Amino acid sequence: MEPDISVISSLIGDRARSRILMALMSGKALTATELACEAEISAQTASNHLSKLVGSNLLVVRKQGRHKYFQLANHQVAETLEMLLNLSSTLGSQKITTGPADPDLKKSRICYDHLAGVTGVALYDALLGQEMISENSQNITLTERGELFFQKKGVAVDELKKGKRPICKSCLDWSERKSHLAGSLGQWILEDALAKQWASRRLDSRVITFSKRGVSQFTRCYQIEPGSFL
C-alpha cells in the first residue's frame, strides 16, 4: 500500500497547527502554553492539536520535572516545512516577493539547527567556491579538501560520517531562493559560531545576530566575500 500523504497534509494544513510548527522551526523546545500564545488559541485547543502532532510523529515531547516541552521530531520535518514555505510563497502571489518582511530574518536566521538567510547562502557559496563542498545535481558532498579544513577547525568528520544524517545537504532558502548548507556540518557551523560568541540567538524569533567582531571572524574563517551579508 502506498503512503497516504493526505494524513500529513491535513495535519500541517490546519492554520493553528501550521503556526505551532512554524514556531518550532527555531529548534527550541516550547511548552504548550507558549505554543498556544504563538498560535493565538486556547490552552485546551492547543493541547488537542499537540496531541495530534505528537501522535503523527511530527513532534516529540520531552518532560522536565512537571513541565512538557515540544519540539519538531527531526530535521526532515524542518526541511519539509522550509520547502512548503518556498512553495506557498511562490504560489500565493503573482508578485515575486520572497521570504519574511523582517529584514533581520532575511539577513540571518536559524532554520531548525543551521544558518539560513543571506548569511547561510553566503557561507554555502564560499564553501562551494573554495571546493570545500561539491555539488552534483542536488547531491552535496564534503570534498577531501573540505574534510582537512574542517578537521583543523575541530570537526570530528569520521564521527559525522557514522551518523544517519547527511554531513552536507543543500536546503533551498526561503528568502534567497538559493541553497544554504544543512546537514550535520551545517549544524556544527552554527553551534560553533554561537559558542565562540560571534553570533547570538534572538530570544523572541528565529533571528541570528552577528556582532561586528563576529562578522569579521566568521567571514575570515570561511573566506566569505566581505560585505556579502553585512
LOLUMZA-273257 format. One record per residue (C-alpha): residue number from 1; residue in three letters; x, y, z negated. Coordinates in nm, 2 decimals, padded with zeros to 4 digits. Example, Ala and Ser with C-alpha at 12.3 -4.5 7.8 and 13.67 -1.06 7.14 Angstrom:
LOLUMZA-273257
<site><seq>1</seq><type>ALA</type><u>01.23</u><v>-00.45</v><w>-00.78</w></site>
<site><seq>2</seq><type>SER</type><u>01.37</u><v>-00.11</v><w>-00.71</w></site>
END
This chain:
LOLUMZA-273257
<site><seq>1</seq><type>MET</type><u>00.00</u><v>00.00</v><w>00.00</w></site>
<site><seq>2</seq><type>GLU</type><u>00.13</u><v>00.34</v><w>00.09</w></site>
<site><seq>3</seq><type>PRO</type><u>00.18</u><v>00.60</v><w>-00.19</w></site>
<site><seq>4</seq><type>ASP</type><u>-00.12</u><v>00.83</v><w>-00.23</w></site>
<site><seq>5</seq><type>ILE</type><u>00.01</u><v>01.19</v><w>-00.22</w></site>
<site><seq>6</seq><type>SER</type><u>-00.34</u><v>01.33</v><w>-00.29</w></site>
<site><seq>7</seq><type>VAL</type><u>-00.29</u><v>01.24</v><w>-00.66</w></site>
<site><seq>8</seq><type>ILE</type><u>00.02</u><v>01.46</v><w>-00.70</w></site>
<site><seq>9</seq><type>SER</type><u>-00.11</u><v>01.73</v><w>-00.47</w></site>
<site><seq>10</seq><type>SER</type><u>-00.43</u><v>01.77</v><w>-00.67</w></site>
<site><seq>11</seq><type>LEU</type><u>-00.23</u><v>01.79</v><w>-00.99</w></site>
<site><seq>12</seq><type>ILE</type><u>00.00</u><v>02.06</v><w>-00.85</w></site>
<site><seq>13</seq><type>GLY</type><u>-00.28</u><v>02.23</v><w>-00.66</w></site>
<site><seq>14</seq><type>ASP</type><u>-00.47</u><v>02.34</v><w>-00.97</w></site>
<site><seq>15</seq><type>ARG</type><u>-00.39</u><v>02.71</v><w>-01.04</w></site>
<site><seq>16</seq><type>ALA</type><u>-00.34</u><v>02.67</v><w>-01.41</w></site>
<site><seq>17</seq><type>ARG</type><u>-00.12</u><v>02.36</v><w>-01.37</w></site>
<site><seq>18</seq><type>SER</type><u>00.09</u><v>02.52</v><w>-01.10</w></site>
<site><seq>19</seq><type>ARG</type><u>00.16</u><v>02.82</v><w>-01.33</w></site>
<site><seq>20</seq><type>ILE</type><u>00.27</u><v>02.58</v><w>-01.60</w></site>
<site><seq>21</seq><type>LEU</type><u>00.50</u><v>02.41</v><w>-01.36</w></site>
<site><seq>22</seq><type>MET</type><u>00.64</u><v>02.74</v><w>-01.24</w></site>
<site><seq>23</seq><type>ALA</type><u>00.71</u><v>02.84</v><w>-01.60</w></site>
<site><seq>24</seq><type>LEU</type><u>00.92</u><v>02.53</v><w>-01.64</w></site>
<site><seq>25</seq><type>MET</type><u>01.13</u><v>02.60</v><w>-01.34</w></site>
<site><seq>26</seq><type>SER</type><u>01.37</u><v>02.78</v><w>-01.57</w></site>
<site><seq>27</seq><type>GLY</type><u>01.48</u><v>02.44</v><w>-01.70</w></site>
<site><seq>28</seq><type>LYS</type><u>01.38</u><v>02.54</v><w>-02.05</w></site>
<site><seq>29</seq><type>ALA</type><u>01.16</u><v>02.33</v><w>-02.28</w></site>
<site><seq>30</seq><type>LEU</type><u>00.85</u><v>02.52</v><w>-02.38</w></site>
<site><seq>31</seq><type>THR</type><u>00.57</u><v>02.45</v><w>-02.63</w></site>
<site><seq>32</seq><type>ALA</type><u>00.20</u><v>02.40</v><w>-02.53</w></site>
<site><seq>33</seq><type>THR</type><u>00.13</u><v>02.74</v><w>-02.69</w></site>
<site><seq>34</seq><type>GLU</type><u>00.39</u><v>02.91</v><w>-02.48</w></site>
<site><seq>35</seq><type>LEU</type><u>00.27</u><v>02.74</v><w>-02.16</w></site>
<site><seq>36</seq><type>ALA</type><u>-00.09</u><v>02.84</v><w>-02.24</w></site>
<site><seq>37</seq><type>CYS</type><u>00.02</u><v>03.20</v><w>-02.25</w></site>
<site><seq>38</seq><type>GLU</type><u>00.21</u><v>03.17</v><w>-01.92</w></site>
<site><seq>39</seq><type>ALA</type><u>-00.10</u><v>03.01</v><w>-01.76</w></site>
<site><seq>40</seq><type>GLU</type><u>-00.34</u><v>03.25</v><w>-01.93</w></site>
<site><seq>41</seq><type>ILE</type><u>-00.56</u><v>02.97</v><w>-02.06</w></site>
<site><seq>42</seq><type>SER</type><u>-00.68</u><v>02.85</v><w>-02.40</w></site>
<site><seq>43</seq><type>ALA</type><u>-00.47</u><v>02.61</v><w>-02.60</w></site>
<site><seq>44</seq><type>GLN</type><u>-00.73</u><v>02.34</v><w>-02.56</w></site>
<site><seq>45</seq><type>THR</type><u>-00.73</u><v>02.37</v><w>-02.18</w></site>
<site><seq>46</seq><type>ALA</type><u>-00.35</u><v>02.37</v><w>-02.18</w></site>
<site><seq>47</seq><type>SER</type><u>-00.34</u><v>02.05</v><w>-02.38</w></site>
<site><seq>48</seq><type>ASN</type><u>-00.57</u><v>01.88</v><w>-02.13</w></site>
<site><seq>49</seq><type>HIS</type><u>-00.35</u><v>02.00</v><w>-01.83</w></site>
<site><seq>50</seq><type>LEU</type><u>-00.03</u><v>01.90</v><w>-02.00</w></site>
<site><seq>51</seq><type>SER</type><u>-00.17</u><v>01.55</v><w>-02.08</w></site>
<site><seq>52</seq><type>LYS</type><u>-00.24</u><v>01.50</v><w>-01.71</w></site>
<site><seq>53</seq><type>LEU</type><u>00.10</u><v>01.63</v><w>-01.60</w></site>
<site><seq>54</seq><type>VAL</type><u>00.28</u><v>01.41</v><w>-01.85</w></site>
<site><seq>55</seq><type>GLY</type><u>00.07</u><v>01.11</v><w>-01.75</w></site>
<site><seq>56</seq><type>SER</type><u>00.16</u><v>01.16</v><w>-01.39</w></site>
<site><seq>57</seq><type>ASN</type><u>00.54</u><v>01.18</v><w>-01.48</w></site>
<site><seq>58</seq><type>LEU</type><u>00.57</u><v>01.54</v><w>-01.35</w></site>
<site><seq>59</seq><type>LEU</type><u>00.65</u><v>01.65</v><w>-01.71</w></site>
<site><seq>60</seq><type>VAL</type><u>00.82</u><v>01.49</v><w>-02.01</w></site>
<site><seq>61</seq><type>VAL</type><u>00.75</u><v>01.57</v><w>-02.37</w></site>
<site><seq>62</seq><type>ARG</type><u>01.02</u><v>01.60</v><w>-02.64</w></site>
<site><seq>63</seq><type>LYS</type><u>00.94</u><v>01.60</v><w>-03.01</w></site>
<site><seq>64</seq><type>GLN</type><u>01.14</u><v>01.81</v><w>-03.25</w></site>
<site><seq>65</seq><type>GLY</type><u>01.00</u><v>01.80</v><w>-03.60</w></site>
<site><seq>66</seq><type>ARG</type><u>00.64</u><v>01.89</v><w>-03.59</w></site>
<site><seq>67</seq><type>HIS</type><u>00.67</u><v>02.06</v><w>-03.25</w></site>
<site><seq>68</seq><type>LYS</type><u>00.63</u><v>01.92</v><w>-02.90</w></site>
<site><seq>69</seq><type>TYR</type><u>00.83</u><v>02.07</v><w>-02.61</w></site>
<site><seq>70</seq><type>PHE</type><u>00.75</u><v>02.01</v><w>-02.24</w></site>
<site><seq>71</seq><type>GLN</type><u>01.00</u><v>02.00</v><w>-01.95</w></site>
<site><seq>72</seq><type>LEU</type><u>01.00</u><v>01.91</v><w>-01.58</w></site>
<site><seq>73</seq><type>ALA</type><u>01.06</u><v>01.54</v><w>-01.56</w></site>
<site><seq>74</seq><type>ASN</type><u>01.37</u><v>01.57</v><w>-01.34</w></site>
<site><seq>75</seq><type>HIS</type><u>01.55</u><v>01.77</v><w>-01.07</w></site>
<site><seq>76</seq><type>GLN</type><u>01.34</u><v>01.60</v><w>-00.80</w></site>
<site><seq>77</seq><type>VAL</type><u>01.02</u><v>01.77</v><w>-00.94</w></site>
<site><seq>78</seq><type>ALA</type><u>01.20</u><v>02.10</v><w>-00.94</w></site>
<site><seq>79</seq><type>GLU</type><u>01.32</u><v>02.06</v><w>-00.58</w></site>
<site><seq>80</seq><type>THR</type><u>00.97</u><v>01.98</v><w>-00.47</w></site>
<site><seq>81</seq><type>LEU</type><u>00.83</u><v>02.29</v><w>-00.64</w></site>
<site><seq>82</seq><type>GLU</type><u>01.10</u><v>02.50</v><w>-00.47</w></site>
<site><seq>83</seq><type>MET</type><u>01.01</u><v>02.36</v><w>-00.13</w></site>
<site><seq>84</seq><type>LEU</type><u>00.64</u><v>02.43</v><w>-00.20</w></site>
<site><seq>85</seq><type>LEU</type><u>00.73</u><v>02.79</v><w>-00.29</w></site>
<site><seq>86</seq><type>ASN</type><u>00.90</u><v>02.82</v><w>00.05</w></site>
<site><seq>87</seq><type>LEU</type><u>00.61</u><v>02.66</v><w>00.23</w></site>
<site><seq>88</seq><type>SER</type><u>00.34</u><v>02.87</v><w>00.06</w></site>
<site><seq>89</seq><type>SER</type><u>00.52</u><v>03.20</v><w>00.12</w></site>
<site><seq>90</seq><type>THR</type><u>00.57</u><v>03.11</v><w>00.49</w></site>
<site><seq>91</seq><type>LEU</type><u>00.21</u><v>03.01</v><w>00.55</w></site>
<site><seq>92</seq><type>GLY</type><u>00.05</u><v>03.25</v><w>00.31</w></site>
<site><seq>93</seq><type>SER</type><u>00.12</u><v>03.57</v><w>00.50</w></site>
<site><seq>94</seq><type>GLN</type><u>00.16</u><v>03.69</v><w>00.86</w></site>
<site><seq>95</seq><type>LYS</type><u>00.42</u><v>03.94</v><w>00.75</w></site>
<site><seq>96</seq><type>ILE</type><u>00.76</u><v>03.78</v><w>00.67</w></site>
<site><seq>97</seq><type>THR</type><u>00.83</u><v>03.87</v><w>00.31</w></site>
<site><seq>98</seq><type>THR</type><u>01.02</u><v>03.61</v><w>00.12</w></site>
<site><seq>99</seq><type>GLY</type><u>01.08</u><v>03.54</v><w>-00.24</w></site>
<site><seq>100</seq><type>PRO</type><u>00.99</u><v>03.74</v><w>-00.56</w></site>
<site><seq>101</seq><type>ALA</type><u>00.92</u><v>04.11</v><w>-00.58</w></site>
<site><seq>102</seq><type>ASP</type><u>01.16</u><v>04.15</v><w>-00.87</w></site>
<site><seq>103</seq><type>PRO</type><u>01.50</u><v>04.24</v><w>-00.72</w></site>
<site><seq>104</seq><type>ASP</type><u>01.68</u><v>04.08</v><w>-01.02</w></site>
<site><seq>105</seq><type>LEU</type><u>01.51</u><v>03.75</v><w>-00.94</w></site>
<site><seq>106</seq><type>LYS</type><u>01.61</u><v>03.78</v><w>-00.57</w></site>
<site><seq>107</seq><type>LYS</type><u>01.97</u><v>03.86</v><w>-00.67</w></site>
<site><seq>108</seq><type>SER</type><u>02.04</u><v>03.57</v><w>-00.91</w></site>
<site><seq>109</seq><type>ARG</type><u>01.81</u><v>03.32</v><w>-01.08</w></site>
<site><seq>110</seq><type>ILE</type><u>01.81</u><v>02.97</v><w>-01.22</w></site>
<site><seq>111</seq><type>CYS</type><u>01.64</u><v>02.70</v><w>-01.01</w></site>
<site><seq>112</seq><type>TYR</type><u>01.59</u><v>02.44</v><w>-01.28</w></site>
<site><seq>113</seq><type>ASP</type><u>01.96</u><v>02.39</v><w>-01.35</w></site>
<site><seq>114</seq><type>HIS</type><u>02.16</u><v>02.56</v><w>-01.08</w></site>
<site><seq>115</seq><type>LEU</type><u>02.21</u><v>02.90</v><w>-00.93</w></site>
<site><seq>116</seq><type>ALA</type><u>01.97</u><v>03.04</v><w>-00.67</w></site>
<site><seq>117</seq><type>GLY</type><u>01.91</u><v>03.37</v><w>-00.50</w></site>
<site><seq>118</seq><type>VAL</type><u>02.17</u><v>03.59</v><w>-00.33</w></site>
<site><seq>119</seq><type>THR</type><u>02.44</u><v>03.46</v><w>-00.57</w></site>
<site><seq>120</seq><type>GLY</type><u>02.36</u><v>03.10</v><w>-00.51</w></site>
<site><seq>121</seq><type>VAL</type><u>02.37</u><v>03.14</v><w>-00.13</w></site>
<site><seq>122</seq><type>ALA</type><u>02.70</u><v>03.34</v><w>-00.15</w></site>
<site><seq>123</seq><type>LEU</type><u>02.85</u><v>03.06</v><w>-00.36</w></site>
<site><seq>124</seq><type>TYR</type><u>02.73</u><v>02.79</v><w>-00.11</w></site>
<site><seq>125</seq><type>ASP</type><u>02.86</u><v>02.99</v><w>00.19</w></site>
<site><seq>126</seq><type>ALA</type><u>03.20</u><v>03.04</v><w>00.02</w></site>
<site><seq>127</seq><type>LEU</type><u>03.25</u><v>02.67</v><w>-00.06</w></site>
<site><seq>128</seq><type>LEU</type><u>03.14</u><v>02.58</v><w>00.29</w></site>
<site><seq>129</seq><type>GLY</type><u>03.38</u><v>02.83</v><w>00.45</w></site>
<site><seq>130</seq><type>GLN</type><u>03.67</u><v>02.70</v><w>00.25</w></site>
<site><seq>131</seq><type>GLU</type><u>03.59</u><v>02.34</v><w>00.34</w></site>
<site><seq>132</seq><type>MET</type><u>03.52</u><v>02.25</v><w>-00.03</w></site>
<site><seq>133</seq><type>ILE</type><u>03.20</u><v>02.10</v><w>00.09</w></site>
<site><seq>134</seq><type>SER</type><u>03.10</u><v>01.97</v><w>00.43</w></site>
<site><seq>135</seq><type>GLU</type><u>02.76</u><v>02.00</v><w>00.59</w></site>
<site><seq>136</seq><type>ASN</type><u>02.62</u><v>01.73</v><w>00.83</w></site>
<site><seq>137</seq><type>SER</type><u>02.26</u><v>01.80</v><w>00.91</w></site>
<site><seq>138</seq><type>GLN</type><u>02.11</u><v>01.80</v><w>00.55</w></site>
<site><seq>139</seq><type>ASN</type><u>02.38</u><v>01.58</v><w>00.41</w></site>
<site><seq>140</seq><type>ILE</type><u>02.62</u><v>01.77</v><w>00.19</w></site>
<site><seq>141</seq><type>THR</type><u>02.94</u><v>01.61</v><w>00.06</w></site>
<site><seq>142</seq><type>LEU</type><u>03.23</u><v>01.72</v><w>-00.16</w></site>
<site><seq>143</seq><type>THR</type><u>03.54</u><v>01.71</v><w>00.05</w></site>
<site><seq>144</seq><type>GLU</type><u>03.88</u><v>01.58</v><w>-00.07</w></site>
<site><seq>145</seq><type>ARG</type><u>03.99</u><v>01.94</v><w>-00.09</w></site>
<site><seq>146</seq><type>GLY</type><u>03.68</u><v>02.02</v><w>-00.29</w></site>
<site><seq>147</seq><type>GLU</type><u>03.75</u><v>01.73</v><w>-00.53</w></site>
<site><seq>148</seq><type>LEU</type><u>04.10</u><v>01.86</v><w>-00.60</w></site>
<site><seq>149</seq><type>PHE</type><u>03.98</u><v>02.21</v><w>-00.65</w></site>
<site><seq>150</seq><type>PHE</type><u>03.70</u><v>02.12</v><w>-00.90</w></site>
<site><seq>151</seq><type>GLN</type><u>03.92</u><v>01.87</v><w>-01.08</w></site>
<site><seq>152</seq><type>LYS</type><u>04.16</u><v>02.15</v><w>-01.16</w></site>
<site><seq>153</seq><type>LYS</type><u>03.86</u><v>02.35</v><w>-01.29</w></site>
<site><seq>154</seq><type>GLY</type><u>03.78</u><v>02.07</v><w>-01.53</w></site>
<site><seq>155</seq><type>VAL</type><u>03.51</u><v>01.88</v><w>-01.35</w></site>
<site><seq>156</seq><type>ALA</type><u>03.51</u><v>01.51</v><w>-01.41</w></site>
<site><seq>157</seq><type>VAL</type><u>03.44</u><v>01.43</v><w>-01.05</w></site>
<site><seq>158</seq><type>ASP</type><u>03.47</u><v>01.05</v><w>-01.10</w></site>
<site><seq>159</seq><type>GLU</type><u>03.20</u><v>01.06</v><w>-01.37</w></site>
<site><seq>160</seq><type>LEU</type><u>02.97</u><v>01.26</v><w>-01.14</w></site>
<site><seq>161</seq><type>LYS</type><u>03.01</u><v>01.00</v><w>-00.87</w></site>
<site><seq>162</seq><type>LYS</type><u>02.88</u><v>00.74</v><w>-01.11</w></site>
<site><seq>163</seq><type>GLY</type><u>02.56</u><v>00.93</v><w>-01.17</w></site>
<site><seq>164</seq><type>LYS</type><u>02.24</u><v>00.86</v><w>-00.98</w></site>
<site><seq>165</seq><type>ARG</type><u>02.21</u><v>01.23</v><w>-00.89</w></site>
<site><seq>166</seq><type>PRO</type><u>02.39</u><v>01.35</v><w>-00.58</w></site>
<site><seq>167</seq><type>ILE</type><u>02.71</u><v>01.55</v><w>-00.65</w></site>
<site><seq>168</seq><type>CYS</type><u>02.62</u><v>01.81</v><w>-00.39</w></site>
<site><seq>169</seq><type>LYS</type><u>02.28</u><v>01.88</v><w>-00.23</w></site>
<site><seq>170</seq><type>SER</type><u>02.16</u><v>02.17</v><w>-00.03</w></site>
<site><seq>171</seq><type>CYS</type><u>01.84</u><v>02.34</v><w>-00.16</w></site>
<site><seq>172</seq><type>LEU</type><u>01.66</u><v>02.59</v><w>00.07</w></site>
<site><seq>173</seq><type>ASP</type><u>01.65</u><v>02.91</v><w>-00.12</w></site>
<site><seq>174</seq><type>TRP</type><u>01.30</u><v>03.06</v><w>-00.18</w></site>
<site><seq>175</seq><type>SER</type><u>01.40</u><v>03.42</v><w>-00.13</w></site>
<site><seq>176</seq><type>GLU</type><u>01.70</u><v>03.40</v><w>00.11</w></site>
<site><seq>177</seq><type>ARG</type><u>01.58</u><v>03.11</v><w>00.33</w></site>
<site><seq>178</seq><type>LYS</type><u>01.94</u><v>02.98</v><w>00.34</w></site>
<site><seq>179</seq><type>SER</type><u>02.09</u><v>02.70</v><w>00.14</w></site>
<site><seq>180</seq><type>HIS</type><u>02.22</u><v>02.72</v><w>-00.21</w></site>
<site><seq>181</seq><type>LEU</type><u>02.40</u><v>02.44</v><w>-00.40</w></site>
<site><seq>182</seq><type>ALA</type><u>02.20</u><v>02.19</v><w>-00.60</w></site>
<site><seq>183</seq><type>GLY</type><u>02.31</u><v>01.86</v><w>-00.74</w></site>
<site><seq>184</seq><type>SER</type><u>02.53</u><v>01.78</v><w>-01.04</w></site>
<site><seq>185</seq><type>LEU</type><u>02.81</u><v>02.01</v><w>-00.91</w></site>
<site><seq>186</seq><type>GLY</type><u>02.56</u><v>02.30</v><w>-00.88</w></site>
<site><seq>187</seq><type>GLN</type><u>02.46</u><v>02.23</v><w>-01.24</w></site>
<site><seq>188</seq><type>TRP</type><u>02.82</u><v>02.23</v><w>-01.36</w></site>
<site><seq>189</seq><type>ILE</type><u>02.90</u><v>02.56</v><w>-01.19</w></site>
<site><seq>190</seq><type>LEU</type><u>02.61</u><v>02.74</v><w>-01.36</w></site>
<site><seq>191</seq><type>GLU</type><u>02.68</u><v>02.59</v><w>-01.70</w></site>
<site><seq>192</seq><type>ASP</type><u>03.05</u><v>02.68</v><w>-01.67</w></site>
<site><seq>193</seq><type>ALA</type><u>02.96</u><v>03.04</v><w>-01.58</w></site>
<site><seq>194</seq><type>LEU</type><u>02.73</u><v>03.07</v><w>-01.88</w></site>
<site><seq>195</seq><type>ALA</type><u>02.99</u><v>02.90</v><w>-02.11</w></site>
<site><seq>196</seq><type>LYS</type><u>03.26</u><v>03.15</v><w>-02.00</w></site>
<site><seq>197</seq><type>GLN</type><u>03.01</u><v>03.43</v><w>-02.06</w></site>
<site><seq>198</seq><type>TRP</type><u>03.04</u><v>03.55</v><w>-01.70</w></site>
<site><seq>199</seq><type>ALA</type><u>02.66</u><v>03.54</v><w>-01.69</w></site>
<site><seq>200</seq><type>SER</type><u>02.37</u><v>03.51</v><w>-01.92</w></site>
<site><seq>201</seq><type>ARG</type><u>02.01</u><v>03.40</v><w>-01.90</w></site>
<site><seq>202</seq><type>ARG</type><u>01.73</u><v>03.65</v><w>-01.95</w></site>
<site><seq>203</seq><type>LEU</type><u>01.50</u><v>03.50</v><w>-02.22</w></site>
<site><seq>204</seq><type>ASP</type><u>01.17</u><v>03.60</v><w>-02.06</w></site>
<site><seq>205</seq><type>SER</type><u>01.23</u><v>03.50</v><w>-01.70</w></site>
<site><seq>206</seq><type>ARG</type><u>01.45</u><v>03.29</v><w>-01.46</w></site>
<site><seq>207</seq><type>VAL</type><u>01.69</u><v>03.58</v><w>-01.41</w></site>
<site><seq>208</seq><type>ILE</type><u>02.06</u><v>03.51</v><w>-01.44</w></site>
<site><seq>209</seq><type>THR</type><u>02.25</u><v>03.83</v><w>-01.51</w></site>
<site><seq>210</seq><type>PHE</type><u>02.62</u><v>03.86</v><w>-01.43</w></site>
<site><seq>211</seq><type>SER</type><u>02.83</u><v>04.11</v><w>-01.63</w></site>
<site><seq>212</seq><type>LYS</type><u>03.07</u><v>04.34</v><w>-01.44</w></site>
<site><seq>213</seq><type>ARG</type><u>03.36</u><v>04.12</v><w>-01.56</w></site>
<site><seq>214</seq><type>GLY</type><u>03.16</u><v>03.81</v><w>-01.48</w></site>
<site><seq>215</seq><type>VAL</type><u>03.11</u><v>03.92</v><w>-01.11</w></site>
<site><seq>216</seq><type>SER</type><u>03.48</u><v>03.98</v><w>-01.08</w></site>
<site><seq>217</seq><type>GLN</type><u>03.58</u><v>03.64</v><w>-01.24</w></site>
<site><seq>218</seq><type>PHE</type><u>03.31</u><v>03.44</v><w>-01.05</w></site>
<site><seq>219</seq><type>THR</type><u>03.39</u><v>03.59</v><w>-00.71</w></site>
<site><seq>220</seq><type>ARG</type><u>03.77</u><v>03.54</v><w>-00.77</w></site>
<site><seq>221</seq><type>CYS</type><u>03.72</u><v>03.18</v><w>-00.89</w></site>
<site><seq>222</seq><type>TYR</type><u>03.52</u><v>03.07</v><w>-00.59</w></site>
<site><seq>223</seq><type>GLN</type><u>03.67</u><v>03.32</v><w>-00.34</w></site>
<site><seq>224</seq><type>ILE</type><u>03.34</u><v>03.47</v><w>-00.27</w></site>
<site><seq>225</seq><type>GLU</type><u>03.35</u><v>03.78</v><w>-00.05</w></site>
<site><seq>226</seq><type>PRO</type><u>03.35</u><v>04.09</v><w>-00.27</w></site>
<site><seq>227</seq><type>GLY</type><u>03.02</u><v>04.27</v><w>-00.28</w></site>
<site><seq>228</seq><type>SER</type><u>02.82</u><v>03.98</v><w>-00.14</w></site>
<site><seq>229</seq><type>PHE</type><u>02.59</u><v>03.97</v><w>-00.44</w></site>
<site><seq>230</seq><type>LEU</type><u>02.65</u><v>04.30</v><w>-00.63</w></site>
END
